[in-house]
Amino acid sequence: MDVEALTRLLQETAQRHGAFEAVAPPHDWWDWYAAYMVSRQHGSSPEESVNDANRYLAEVKQVVIPAM
């Protein structure tokens, strides 16, 4: 991946993380970023990658979004 592609992926990841960040308990942002970016690099859509990152945080890091 070149610098420009990585820059675009990081920007996308930051934008998608905002919704999680707004409702999630304290967590390390890099865990969510890493899960999202790996999912995207494996061909998942942005929406699928959000779900993958959320699931990773819940299952591996025990960071769960409270029910609304």
N, CA, C and O atoms as CSV, one atom per row, in Angstrom:
chain,resi,resn,atom,element,x,y,z
A,1,MET,N,N,0.860,-1.170,0.000
A,1,MET,CA,C,0.000,0.000,0.000
A,1,MET,C,C,0.904,1.229,0.000
A,1,MET,O,O,1.856,1.318,0.775
A,2,ASP,N,N,0.591,2.165,-0.873
A,2,ASP,CA,C,1.398,3.384,-0.930
A,2,ASP,C,C,0.884,4.414,0.076
A,2,ASP,O,O,-0.159,4.227,0.702
A,3,VAL,N,N,1.626,5.485,0.212
A,3,VAL,CA,C,1.302,6.510,1.205
A,3,VAL,C,C,-0.074,7.114,0.949
A,3,VAL,O,O,-0.849,7.299,1.887
A,4,GLU,N,N,-0.385,7.422,-0.292
A,4,GLU,CA,C,-1.689,8.035,-0.595
A,4,GLU,C,C,-2.837,7.101,-0.258
A,4,GLU,O,O,-3.844,7.543,0.294
A,5,ALA,N,N,-2.710,5.831,-0.572
A,5,ALA,CA,C,-3.767,4.861,-0.265
A,5,ALA,C,C,-3.922,4.709,1.249
A,5,ALA,O,O,-5.041,4.643,1.758
A,6,LEU,N,N,-2.804,4.653,1.961
A,6,LEU,CA,C,-2.863,4.540,3.418
A,6,LEU,C,C,-3.487,5.790,4.028
A,6,LEU,O,O,-4.255,5.693,4.985
A,7,THR,N,N,-3.168,6.949,3.490
A,7,THR,CA,C,-3.761,8.195,3.962
A,7,THR,C,C,-5.275,8.158,3.800
A,7,THR,O,O,-6.009,8.515,4.721
A,8,ARG,N,N,-5.743,7.728,2.636
A,8,ARG,CA,C,-7.199,7.639,2.397
A,8,ARG,C,C,-7.852,6.657,3.368
A,8,ARG,O,O,-8.921,6.936,3.912
A,9,LEU,N,N,-7.208,5.508,3.585
A,9,LEU,CA,C,-7.767,4.516,4.499
A,9,LEU,C,C,-7.791,5.039,5.932
A,9,LEU,O,O,-8.760,4.805,6.654
A,10,LEU,N,N,-6.760,5.729,6.347
A,10,LEU,CA,C,-6.749,6.315,7.689
A,10,LEU,C,C,-7.833,7.379,7.847
A,10,LEU,O,O,-8.482,7.443,8.891
A,11,GLN,N,N,-8.037,8.207,6.835
A,11,GLN,CA,C,-9.094,9.219,6.888
A,11,GLN,C,C,-10.461,8.558,6.988
A,11,GLN,O,O,-11.291,8.960,7.804
A,12,GLU,N,N,-10.694,7.552,6.167
A,12,GLU,CA,C,-11.967,6.819,6.213
A,12,GLU,C,C,-12.171,6.198,7.591
A,12,GLU,O,O,-13.257,6.279,8.164
A,13,THR,N,N,-11.122,5.583,8.111
A,13,THR,CA,C,-11.199,4.920,9.411
A,13,THR,C,C,-11.528,5.925,10.508
A,13,THR,O,O,-12.357,5.647,11.375
A,14,ALA,N,N,-10.890,7.077,10.478
A,14,ALA,CA,C,-11.162,8.117,11.476
A,14,ALA,C,C,-12.616,8.564,11.412
A,14,ALA,O,O,-13.255,8.751,12.447
A,15,GLN,N,N,-13.135,8.734,10.214
A,15,GLN,CA,C,-14.529,9.157,10.064
A,15,GLN,C,C,-15.480,8.088,10.595
A,15,GLN,O,O,-16.442,8.408,11.293
A,16,ARG,N,N,-15.221,6.838,10.275
A,16,ARG,CA,C,-16.094,5.742,10.732
A,16,ARG,C,C,-15.985,5.526,12.236
A,16,ARG,O,O,-16.966,5.142,12.873
A,17,HIS,N,N,-14.817,5.763,12.813
A,17,HIS,CA,C,-14.613,5.553,14.247
A,17,HIS,C,C,-15.393,6.566,15.070
A,17,HIS,O,O,-15.746,6.292,16.217
A,18,GLY,N,N,-15.663,7.728,14.499
A,18,GLY,CA,C,-16.363,8.778,15.237
A,18,GLY,C,C,-17.677,8.329,15.837
A,18,GLY,O,O,-17.986,8.682,16.975
A,19,ALA,N,N,-18.460,7.559,15.098
A,19,ALA,CA,C,-19.751,7.087,15.605
A,19,ALA,C,C,-19.560,6.136,16.785
A,19,ALA,O,O,-20.319,6.190,17.753
A,20,PHE,N,N,-18.562,5.277,16.711
A,20,PHE,CA,C,-18.265,4.358,17.812
A,20,PHE,C,C,-17.763,5.136,19.018
A,20,PHE,O,O,-18.199,4.907,20.147
A,21,GLU,N,N,-16.858,6.042,18.770
A,21,GLU,CA,C,-16.250,6.853,19.835
A,21,GLU,C,C,-17.307,7.614,20.628
A,21,GLU,O,O,-17.188,7.776,21.843
A,22,ALA,N,N,-18.331,8.074,19.938
A,22,ALA,CA,C,-19.365,8.900,20.579
A,22,ALA,C,C,-20.187,8.130,21.611
A,22,ALA,O,O,-20.720,8.736,22.541
A,23,VAL,N,N,-20.300,6.819,21.470
A,23,VAL,CA,C,-21.163,6.042,22.362
A,23,VAL,C,C,-20.439,4.959,23.151
A,23,VAL,O,O,-21.023,4.373,24.063
A,24,ALA,N,N,-19.206,4.685,22.826
A,24,ALA,CA,C,-18.476,3.593,23.474
A,24,ALA,C,C,-17.856,4.040,24.792
A,24,ALA,O,O,-17.537,5.214,24.976
A,25,PRO,N,N,-17.692,3.089,25.702
A,25,PRO,CA,C,-16.930,3.409,26.912
A,25,PRO,C,C,-15.465,3.653,26.552
A,25,PRO,O,O,-15.069,3.415,25.411
A,26,PRO,N,N,-14.670,4.114,27.486
A,26,PRO,CA,C,-13.256,4.379,27.186
A,26,PRO,C,C,-12.575,3.155,26.568
A,26,PRO,O,O,-12.775,2.020,27.001
A,27,HIS,N,N,-11.778,3.424,25.558
A,27,HIS,CA,C,-11.062,2.354,24.861
A,27,HIS,C,C,-9.865,2.955,24.142
A,27,HIS,O,O,-9.749,4.173,24.007
A,28,ASP,N,N,-8.984,2.086,23.686
A,28,ASP,CA,C,-7.839,2.523,22.902
A,28,ASP,C,C,-8.262,2.583,21.443
A,28,ASP,O,O,-8.596,1.561,20.843
A,29,TRP,N,N,-8.246,3.775,20.878
A,29,TRP,CA,C,-8.728,3.963,19.506
A,29,TRP,C,C,-7.990,3.067,18.533
A,29,TRP,O,O,-8.586,2.617,17.555
A,30,TRP,N,N,-6.726,2.794,18.763
A,30,TRP,CA,C,-5.939,2.024,17.804
A,30,TRP,C,C,-6.436,0.596,17.663
A,30,TRP,O,O,-6.228,-0.023,16.620
A,31,ASP,N,N,-7.092,0.051,18.695
A,31,ASP,CA,C,-7.656,-1.294,18.565
A,31,ASP,C,C,-8.777,-1.294,17.526
A,31,ASP,O,O,-8.851,-2.187,16.682
A,32,TRP,N,N,-9.647,-0.286,17.596
A,32,TRP,CA,C,-10.750,-0.196,16.638
A,32,TRP,C,C,-10.201,0.065,15.242
A,32,TRP,O,O,-10.627,-0.563,14.273
A,33,TYR,N,N,-9.253,0.997,15.144
A,33,TYR,CA,C,-8.642,1.320,13.843
A,33,TYR,C,C,-8.040,0.076,13.198
A,33,TYR,O,O,-8.268,-0.192,12.018
A,34,ALA,N,N,-7.277,-0.677,13.971
A,34,ALA,CA,C,-6.600,-1.853,13.420
A,34,ALA,C,C,-7.609,-2.873,12.908
A,34,ALA,O,O,-7.443,-3.415,11.816
A,35,ALA,N,N,-8.652,-3.139,13.688
A,35,ALA,CA,C,-9.666,-4.104,13.260
A,35,ALA,C,C,-10.384,-3.627,12.002
A,35,ALA,O,O,-10.630,-4.413,11.088
A,36,TYR,N,N,-10.717,-2.351,11.956
A,36,TYR,CA,C,-11.396,-1.787,10.786
A,36,TYR,C,C,-10.502,-1.875,9.549
A,36,TYR,O,O,-10.946,-2.310,8.487
A,37,MET,N,N,-9.248,-1.462,9.690
A,37,MET,CA,C,-8.340,-1.413,8.550
A,37,MET,C,C,-8.024,-2.816,8.016
A,37,MET,O,O,-7.940,-3.009,6.803
A,38,VAL,N,N,-7.851,-3.774,8.892
A,38,VAL,CA,C,-7.612,-5.149,8.437
A,38,VAL,C,C,-8.823,-5.660,7.669
A,38,VAL,O,O,-8.678,-6.295,6.624
A,39,SER,N,N,-10.009,-5.384,8.181
A,39,SER,CA,C,-11.230,-5.804,7.504
A,39,SER,C,C,-11.327,-5.186,6.103
A,39,SER,O,O,-11.651,-5.875,5.136
A,40,ARG,N,N,-11.044,-3.888,6.004
A,40,ARG,CA,C,-11.086,-3.210,4.696
A,40,ARG,C,C,-10.055,-3.795,3.749
A,40,ARG,O,O,-10.337,-3.984,2.566
A,41,GLN,N,N,-8.864,-4.083,4.253
A,41,GLN,CA,C,-7.808,-4.636,3.411
A,41,GLN,C,C,-8.132,-6.047,2.931
A,41,GLN,O,O,-7.571,-6.516,1.942
A,42,HIS,N,N,-9.042,-6.722,3.637
A,42,HIS,CA,C,-9.484,-8.049,3.213
A,42,HIS,C,C,-10.723,-7.981,2.321
A,42,HIS,O,O,-11.328,-9.011,2.023
A,43,GLY,N,N,-11.100,-6.785,1.897
A,43,GLY,CA,C,-12.163,-6.639,0.921
A,43,GLY,C,C,-13.550,-6.359,1.455
A,43,GLY,O,O,-14.500,-6.288,0.676
A,44,SER,N,N,-13.695,-6.198,2.748
A,44,SER,CA,C,-15.012,-5.898,3.310
A,44,SER,C,C,-15.406,-4.461,2.991
A,44,SER,O,O,-14.557,-3.590,2.803
A,45,SER,N,N,-16.707,-4.238,2.936
A,45,SER,CA,C,-17.229,-2.892,2.713
A,45,SER,C,C,-17.007,-2.063,3.972
A,45,SER,O,O,-16.719,-2.617,5.033
A,46,PRO,N,N,-17.140,-0.734,3.867
A,46,PRO,CA,C,-17.030,0.091,5.080
A,46,PRO,C,C,-18.019,-0.339,6.171
A,46,PRO,O,O,-17.660,-0.379,7.348
A,47,GLU,N,N,-19.240,-0.653,5.792
A,47,GLU,CA,C,-20.248,-1.052,6.783
A,47,GLU,C,C,-19.875,-2.376,7.441
A,47,GLU,O,O,-20.004,-2.527,8.655
A,48,GLU,N,N,-19.414,-3.329,6.643
A,48,GLU,CA,C,-18.978,-4.615,7.199
A,48,GLU,C,C,-17.781,-4.420,8.119
A,48,GLU,O,O,-17.668,-5.080,9.152
A,49,SER,N,N,-16.895,-3.518,7.742
A,49,SER,CA,C,-15.696,-3.266,8.540
A,49,SER,C,C,-16.031,-2.611,9.868
A,49,SER,O,O,-15.395,-2.905,10.881
A,50,VAL,N,N,-17.017,-1.731,9.878
A,50,VAL,CA,C,-17.490,-1.153,11.145
A,50,VAL,C,C,-17.989,-2.279,12.048
A,50,VAL,O,O,-17.640,-2.335,13.227
A,51,ASN,N,N,-18.793,-3.161,11.499
A,51,ASN,CA,C,-19.306,-4.288,12.286
A,51,ASN,C,C,-18.173,-5.171,12.792
A,51,ASN,O,O,-18.188,-5.605,13.944
A,52,ASP,N,N,-17.193,-5.437,11.937
A,52,ASP,CA,C,-16.042,-6.251,12.347
A,52,ASP,C,C,-15.268,-5.582,13.474
A,52,ASP,O,O,-14.886,-6.239,14.443
A,53,ALA,N,N,-15.034,-4.280,13.351
A,53,ALA,CA,C,-14.293,-3.561,14.388
A,53,ALA,C,C,-15.078,-3.527,15.698
A,53,ALA,O,O,-14.510,-3.733,16.770
A,54,ASN,N,N,-16.372,-3.270,15.610
A,54,ASN,CA,C,-17.209,-3.258,16.811
A,54,ASN,C,C,-17.202,-4.632,17.483
A,54,ASN,O,O,-17.089,-4.733,18.705
A,55,ARG,N,N,-17.322,-5.684,16.677
A,55,ARG,CA,C,-17.322,-7.042,17.211
A,55,ARG,C,C,-15.974,-7.367,17.875
A,55,ARG,O,O,-15.931,-7.972,18.946
A,56,TYR,N,N,-14.880,-6.960,17.226
A,56,TYR,CA,C,-13.556,-7.185,17.808
A,56,TYR,C,C,-13.438,-6.505,19.164
A,56,TYR,O,O,-12.978,-7.115,20.130
A,57,LEU,N,N,-13.849,-5.248,19.240
A,57,LEU,CA,C,-13.757,-4.532,20.517
A,57,LEU,C,C,-14.609,-5.216,21.581
A,57,LEU,O,O,-14.197,-5.310,22.737
A,58,ALA,N,N,-15.786,-5.691,21.204
A,58,ALA,CA,C,-16.666,-6.348,22.173
A,58,ALA,C,C,-16.115,-7.700,22.614
A,58,ALA,O,O,-16.081,-7.998,23.808
A,59,GLU,N,N,-15.685,-8.516,21.658
A,59,GLU,CA,C,-15.288,-9.885,21.974
A,59,GLU,C,C,-13.878,-9.993,22.533
A,59,GLU,O,O,-13.634,-10.805,23.425
A,60,VAL,N,N,-12.956,-9.205,22.037
A,60,VAL,CA,C,-11.555,-9.343,22.427
A,60,VAL,C,C,-11.173,-8.361,23.535
A,60,VAL,O,O,-10.434,-8.708,24.457
A,61,LYS,N,N,-11.683,-7.137,23.436
A,61,LYS,CA,C,-11.292,-6.086,24.375
A,61,LYS,C,C,-12.370,-5.795,25.433
A,61,LYS,O,O,-12.161,-4.966,26.319
A,62,GLN,N,N,-13.520,-6.476,25.340
A,62,GLN,CA,C,-14.637,-6.284,26.254
A,62,GLN,C,C,-15.099,-4.827,26.328
A,62,GLN,O,O,-15.484,-4.339,27.390
A,63,VAL,N,N,-15.055,-4.150,25.196
A,63,VAL,CA,C,-15.566,-2.784,25.070
A,63,VAL,C,C,-16.887,-2.897,24.318
A,63,VAL,O,O,-16.904,-3.113,23.106
A,64,VAL,N,N,-17.973,-2.751,25.032
A,64,VAL,CA,C,-19.298,-2.966,24.464
A,64,VAL,C,C,-20.072,-1.658,24.470
A,64,VAL,O,O,-20.080,-0.934,25.466
A,65,ILE,N,N,-20.714,-1.366,23.366
A,65,ILE,CA,C,-21.564,-0.182,23.275
A,65,ILE,C,C,-22.833,-0.448,24.086
A,65,ILE,O,O,-23.490,-1.470,23.890
A,66,PRO,N,N,-23.175,0.454,24.985
A,66,PRO,CA,C,-24.387,0.261,25.797
A,66,PRO,C,C,-25.633,0.241,24.914
A,66,PRO,O,O,-25.702,0.939,23.902
A,67,ALA,N,N,-26.604,-0.561,25.306
A,67,ALA,CA,C,-27.881,-0.621,24.589
A,67,ALA,C,C,-28.589,0.721,24.729
A,67,ALA,O,O,-28.566,1.352,25.786
A,68,MET,N,N,-29.216,1.137,23.636
A,68,MET,CA,C,-29.919,2.420,23.665
A,68,MET,C,C,-31.393,2.212,23.754
A,68,MET,O,O,-32.153,3.180,23.789
